[in-house]
C-alpha cells in the first residue's frame, strides 16, 4: 500500500524537566482567610457575644491553625521524634 509504514516500538518514555512548585497560598486566598476571622467576629458581636469572648475564641482558632500548620510543615520530623520517644518507653 502506498504511504504505509511499519509501526515502531517506543522504547523510552519522554522526560519532562521538573518544576519547583511554590506551595504557598496566593495573596487573595490569604486575605480571604484573614477576612473570615473579621467577619466571624462581627457576626458574633451582632449576636450579642462579649468582645472578650470573641477575642478568646478567635485567638484559640488561630492557635489551632498555627499548630496544625507547624505539624504539617514538619510532619516527618515530628513523626520520627514521637516514634523514637514512644519506642523507648520502659
PyMOL commands that set and color helices and strands:
alter all, ss='L'
color gray80, all
select helices_A, chain A and resi 27-46+51-73+75-87
alter helices_A, ss='H'
color red, helices_A
deselect
rebuild
show_as cartoon
